[in-house]
Structure formats: C-alpha cells, structure tokens
Amino acid sequence: MTDNTQLDIEAILERLPHRFPFLLVDRVLSVIPGESIVALKNVTANEAFFVGHFPQYPVMPGVLIVEALAQAGGVLAWESANAAEQNVSILYLAGIEHARFKRPVVPGDQLILKAELKTHRRGLWKYVCRAEVDGQLAAEADVLMVTRK
C-alpha cells in the first residue's frame, strides 16, 4: 500500500476486530506502512454516546477520541506488520501518555485521525497521535499498543 491508497469501510473491517458501536474509523485517507496513517471519523448526531454526553450540548467523549486514534494506529500496525506478526489476532491498548484535549468534537464534525509510528519492538507499538477538526487540534496523545495471539 502506498501513501495514495485509501481504505473504505469494508477494508477497515478486514483489518480491525471492532464493530458497531465501537468501530470509530470510517475511512483511511492515506497510509505509509511503517510510518504514518491519516484516517477519518464522521461524527454524527445519532451516535449512541451523545444521548448521555451531554443531552443539552452533545460532545464526543475524550476517551472515544483516543480510542479512534488507537484504532487508526491498529490499521497502521496491520499494514506495517511482517509476515509473522500478521498471525496476531488482536492489538490491545496498553497505555496512553501525554493526552490533551484542545477543542470539543460535536455532531457534524469530521475528525481527522493522524498517527505516526515512533517505535515497534517485540509486539509493542508506540504512536504519536493527533485528532483534528477543520485543521484545528482537537486532541493529542501518545498511544501504546501490544499484540496478543
């Protein structure tokens, strides 16, 4: 896959174990295996979490923004894995560092998910991630993931 290749929802479903309501990546806009990914989450008013967060002012929970970033990292891991690692059944979230939230994400926003692979050793993947809306930083975090068989 080159940086010009996009992945639609069907390709994402082949790469991630997540399903509704926890699949938070709608499209991959570009990916450079072993380096970086840019993905998209369309934030819609009918998302289940908006019912309780918050009814009068719906805001996407920060923890779900971080989860969306981790899922984008999972697709990058799948695209970057060597043959032995492609037998790995799942990636687990192992840690979140330096998480910061800069602006609310609300219905109608397109959340652009960016993850850059910093290290990958013995099943541990570390990403520097950013979530943006309209070119503005919404959230950032370092995400650690671990592979399990």
Buried (B, 14 or more C-beta within 10 A) or exposed (E): BEEEBBBEEEBBBEBBEBEEEEBBBBBBBBBBBEEBBBBBBEBEEEBEEBEEBEEEEBBBBBEBBBBBBBBBBBBBBBBBBEEEBEEBEEBEBBEBEEBEBEBEBBBEBBBBBBBBBEEBEEBEBBBBBBBBBEEEEBBBBBBBBBBEE
